[in-house]
Amino acid sequence: MTDARKLLADLEWQVGFGADEAVGDVPTLSQWGQRRPDDIAAKAGQGSPAATVIPASVISAAPKPEPRPTSTFRSSANSVEALREEVKNFDGCALRHTAMNLVFADGNPAASVMMIGEAPGEDEDRQGLPFVGVSGQLLNQMLSYVGLSRTENVYISNIIFWRPPGNRSPTDAEISACLPFTERHIALIKPKFLVLLGGVAAKSLLHTKEGITRLRGRWVDYVPPVGSGLDHPIPCLPIYHPAYLLRTPAAKRQAWGDILQLVKRLRETNDLKNKE
């Protein structure tokens, strides 16, 4: 067996046990002190390996998934600019060391609507602004049809302030590290309405395990945590992330309906005038 086939067999075995991220530069033995089963190695390169029966004693010894760690850290910034500096100097998230730029926010801080997405992509990382790539252009276009724009009445940010390498999804640890800043960000902006773009933002800020397909289009309350500086809930509308709409054009109809829900609420509160 060639070295490449051995490596592939090892990788398939690790994936089969649920490994989804490299945590070190040097391979280690499994927690049970065993290498991969020989029968998997023997079948490497011959299609998917046969299912391996794992003894019940081994299964019971496997660690149970841990809940996302919660942070007791709270930002003390008393202005948006001070918060930006605090995030810029924060060393508790390793993403800052692999990203080109901090991507903090864009738009009008006095806006009635604050939109929060997941994390910056390549274009955002290059320019240091959220939602400036293809998905951002789609979002701008949708908002423009109903008289909304980040230059006038929308403020926009992300849960994560630095681009994850390769545009991968942020980890729970990365979300937990950045979440106190996002919560303080909301408290400083004090928007009348929150719009959460995609599942990561919705699940993180609403503290739910429900997916975006169930959450979208339903008004719920964002309840700020104690110590964030905000003492009242904010009406919140989760919607599909524009990147999802680019991959799934059929969902644009639902997304448009969600935008119209937002417009209806804004007009009811006189935060958006009817277009002439």
C-alpha positions as CSV (number, residue, x, y, z in Angstrom):
1,M,0.0,0.0,0.0
2,T,1.4,3.4,-0.9
3,D,1.8,6.1,1.7
4,A,-0.9,8.2,0.1
5,R,-3.4,5.3,0.3
6,K,-2.5,4.8,4.0
7,L,-3.1,8.5,4.7
8,L,-6.4,8.4,2.9
9,A,-7.4,5.3,4.9
10,D,-6.5,7.1,8.2
11,L,-8.5,10.1,7.2
12,E,-11.6,8.0,6.3
13,W,-11.4,6.3,9.7
14,Q,-11.2,9.6,11.5
15,V,-14.1,11.1,9.6
16,G,-16.1,8.0,10.4
17,F,-15.6,8.7,14.1
18,G,-16.8,12.3,13.6
19,A,-13.6,14.2,13.3
20,D,-14.2,17.4,11.3
21,E,-11.2,19.7,12.1
22,A,-7.5,19.5,12.5
23,V,-6.3,20.5,15.9
24,G,-2.6,19.9,15.6
25,D,0.3,19.5,13.2
26,V,1.3,16.0,14.4
27,P,-1.1,13.0,14.2
28,T,-1.8,11.4,17.6
29,L,-3.3,8.1,18.7
30,S,-7.0,7.9,19.4
31,Q,-8.3,8.4,22.9
32,W,-8.4,4.7,23.3
33,G,-4.7,4.3,22.4
34,Q,-5.5,2.4,19.2
35,R,-4.7,3.0,15.5
36,R,-7.4,2.5,12.9
37,P,-8.6,-1.1,12.5
38,D,-6.5,-3.2,10.1
39,D,-9.5,-4.2,8.0
40,I,-10.1,-0.6,7.1
41,A,-6.5,-0.2,6.1
42,A,-6.7,-3.3,3.9
43,K,-9.6,-1.9,2.0
44,A,-8.3,1.5,1.5
45,G,-8.6,2.6,-2.2
46,Q,-11.3,0.1,-2.9
47,G,-14.4,2.3,-2.3
48,S,-16.0,3.1,1.0
49,P,-14.7,1.0,3.9
50,A,-17.1,-1.6,5.4
51,A,-18.9,-0.6,8.5
52,T,-17.0,-1.5,11.7
53,V,-18.9,-2.8,14.7
54,I,-17.7,-0.9,17.8
55,P,-18.0,-2.6,21.2
56,A,-20.5,-1.1,23.5
57,S,-17.8,-0.6,26.1
58,V,-15.9,1.6,23.7
59,I,-19.0,3.6,22.8
60,S,-19.8,4.2,26.4
61,A,-16.2,5.5,26.9
62,A,-16.6,8.0,24.1
63,P,-16.9,11.6,25.3
64,K,-20.3,13.2,25.1
65,P,-20.7,16.4,23.1
66,E,-20.2,19.4,25.3
67,P,-22.5,22.4,25.2
68,R,-21.1,25.6,23.6
69,P,-18.9,27.4,26.2
70,T,-20.5,30.6,27.5
71,S,-18.4,33.6,28.2
72,T,-18.6,35.7,31.4
73,F,-16.8,38.5,29.6
74,R,-18.7,41.7,29.0
75,S,-17.6,44.7,26.9
76,S,-17.4,48.0,28.8
77,A,-17.2,50.2,25.6
78,N,-19.5,53.2,25.9
79,S,-19.5,54.1,22.1
80,V,-19.5,52.3,18.8
81,E,-16.0,53.6,18.0
82,A,-14.7,52.5,21.5
83,L,-16.2,49.0,20.8
84,R,-14.5,48.8,17.5
85,E,-11.1,49.6,19.1
86,E,-11.9,47.0,21.8
87,V,-12.6,44.3,19.2
88,K,-9.5,45.4,17.2
89,N,-7.3,44.8,20.2
90,F,-9.0,41.6,21.3
91,D,-6.7,38.6,21.3
92,G,-9.2,36.0,22.4
93,C,-10.1,34.8,18.8
94,A,-7.4,33.2,16.7
95,L,-9.1,34.3,13.5
96,R,-7.6,37.7,13.8
97,H,-4.2,36.2,13.1
98,T,-5.2,34.6,9.8
99,A,-7.5,37.4,8.4
100,M,-6.3,40.4,6.5
101,N,-8.6,43.0,8.1
102,L,-11.1,43.5,10.9
103,V,-14.6,43.6,9.5
104,F,-16.7,45.5,12.1
105,A,-19.7,47.2,10.6
106,D,-21.1,49.4,7.9
107,G,-24.1,51.7,7.5
108,N,-25.9,54.3,9.6
109,P,-25.5,53.8,13.4
110,A,-28.7,55.8,13.9
111,A,-30.7,53.4,11.7
112,S,-33.9,51.7,12.9
113,V,-32.8,48.4,11.4
114,M,-29.7,46.5,12.4
115,M,-28.8,43.5,10.3
116,I,-26.4,40.8,11.6
117,G,-24.9,38.1,9.5
118,E,-22.4,35.2,10.0
119,A,-18.8,36.1,9.1
120,P,-16.9,38.0,6.5
121,G,-15.9,36.4,3.2
122,E,-13.0,37.0,0.9
123,D,-14.2,40.3,-0.5
124,E,-15.2,41.6,3.0
125,D,-11.8,40.6,4.4
126,R,-10.0,42.5,1.6
127,Q,-12.1,45.7,2.0
128,G,-12.7,45.6,5.7
129,L,-16.5,46.0,5.3
130,P,-19.4,43.5,5.7
131,F,-21.5,42.4,2.8
132,V,-19.6,43.9,-0.1
133,G,-19.2,40.7,-2.2
134,V,-21.7,39.1,-4.4
135,S,-24.1,38.2,-1.6
136,G,-23.9,41.8,-0.3
137,Q,-24.8,43.1,-3.7
138,L,-27.9,40.9,-3.7
139,L,-28.8,42.2,-0.3
140,N,-28.3,45.8,-1.3
141,Q,-30.5,45.2,-4.4
142,M,-33.3,43.7,-2.4
143,L,-33.3,46.5,0.2
144,S,-33.2,49.2,-2.5
145,Y,-36.5,47.9,-3.9
146,V,-38.3,48.9,-0.7
147,G,-36.5,52.1,0.2
148,L,-33.9,50.7,2.5
149,S,-30.1,51.1,2.3
150,R,-27.1,51.0,4.5
151,T,-26.3,54.6,3.7
152,E,-29.6,55.8,5.2
153,N,-31.6,53.5,7.3
154,V,-29.8,50.2,7.8
155,Y,-26.8,49.3,9.9
156,I,-25.1,46.0,9.3
157,S,-22.5,43.7,11.0
158,N,-21.7,40.1,11.6
159,I,-21.4,37.7,14.6
160,I,-17.7,37.1,13.7
161,F,-15.4,40.0,12.9
162,W,-12.7,38.2,11.0
163,R,-12.9,35.9,8.0
164,P,-12.5,32.2,8.9
165,P,-9.9,30.5,6.6
166,G,-11.4,29.2,3.4
167,N,-14.7,30.8,4.3
168,R,-15.5,27.8,6.5
169,S,-18.2,28.0,9.1
170,P,-17.1,29.5,12.4
171,T,-16.7,27.2,15.3
172,D,-18.6,27.3,18.6
173,A,-15.6,28.6,20.4
174,E,-15.1,31.4,17.8
175,I,-18.8,32.4,18.1
176,S,-18.6,32.4,21.9
177,A,-15.5,34.6,21.9
178,C,-17.1,37.2,19.6
179,L,-20.7,37.1,20.9
180,P,-20.2,39.4,23.9
181,F,-19.0,42.1,21.5
182,T,-22.1,41.6,19.2
183,E,-24.4,41.8,22.2
184,R,-22.7,45.1,23.3
185,H,-22.9,46.3,19.7
186,I,-26.7,45.8,19.7
187,A,-27.0,47.6,23.0
188,L,-25.0,50.6,21.7
189,I,-26.9,50.9,18.5
190,K,-30.3,50.3,20.1
191,P,-32.1,49.4,16.9
192,K,-35.9,49.2,16.8
193,F,-35.7,46.1,14.8
194,L,-33.1,43.3,14.3
195,V,-32.8,41.2,11.1
196,L,-30.7,38.1,11.5
197,L,-29.2,36.9,8.2
198,G,-28.8,33.1,8.3
199,G,-28.8,30.3,10.8
200,V,-25.5,31.1,12.6
201,A,-26.6,34.6,13.5
202,A,-30.2,33.5,14.4
203,K,-29.1,30.5,16.6
204,S,-26.3,32.4,18.3
205,L,-28.4,35.5,19.3
206,L,-31.7,33.7,20.0
207,H,-30.0,30.8,21.8
208,T,-31.9,28.2,19.9
209,K,-31.1,25.0,18.1
210,E,-33.8,25.5,15.5
211,G,-32.6,25.8,11.9
212,I,-33.1,28.9,9.7
213,T,-35.8,27.1,7.7
214,R,-38.0,27.0,10.8
215,L,-37.0,30.4,12.2
216,R,-37.2,32.5,9.1
217,G,-40.2,34.7,8.6
218,R,-41.3,34.7,12.2
219,W,-41.0,37.7,14.5
220,V,-39.5,36.8,17.8
221,D,-37.9,38.8,20.6
222,Y,-34.2,39.2,21.0
223,V,-33.7,39.2,24.8
224,P,-30.4,40.9,25.6
225,P,-28.3,39.2,28.3
226,V,-27.8,40.7,31.7
227,G,-24.9,43.1,31.7
228,S,-25.0,43.9,28.0
229,G,-26.3,47.4,28.6
230,L,-29.7,46.9,27.1
231,D,-32.7,46.4,29.3
232,H,-35.5,45.6,26.9
233,P,-36.2,43.0,24.1
234,I,-36.0,43.9,20.5
235,P,-38.4,42.6,17.8
236,C,-36.2,40.3,15.6
237,L,-36.8,38.8,12.2
238,P,-34.6,35.9,11.0
239,I,-34.3,35.5,7.3
240,Y,-32.2,33.6,4.8
241,H,-28.6,34.7,4.3
242,P,-28.2,36.2,0.8
243,A,-25.4,33.7,0.1
244,Y,-28.0,30.9,0.5
245,L,-30.3,32.7,-1.9
246,L,-27.5,32.7,-4.5
247,R,-27.2,28.9,-4.1
248,T,-30.9,28.4,-3.9
249,P,-32.7,30.9,-6.2
250,A,-36.1,29.3,-5.5
251,A,-35.9,30.6,-1.9
252,K,-35.8,34.2,-3.1
253,R,-39.6,34.3,-3.1
254,Q,-39.7,33.5,0.7
255,A,-36.9,36.0,1.3
256,W,-38.9,38.7,-0.5
257,G,-41.9,38.0,1.6
258,D,-39.8,38.3,4.8
259,I,-38.4,41.7,3.6
260,L,-42.0,42.9,3.0
261,Q,-42.8,41.8,6.6
262,L,-40.0,44.1,7.8
263,V,-41.3,47.0,5.6
264,K,-44.8,46.6,7.1
265,R,-43.4,46.9,10.6
266,L,-41.3,49.9,9.7
267,R,-44.2,51.7,8.1
268,E,-46.4,51.0,11.2
269,T,-43.8,52.7,13.3
270,N,-43.3,55.5,10.8
271,D,-39.6,54.5,10.4
272,L,-40.1,54.1,6.6
273,K,-42.2,56.2,4.4
274,N,-44.2,54.9,1.4
275,K,-42.3,55.2,-1.8
276,E,-43.7,57.9,-4.1
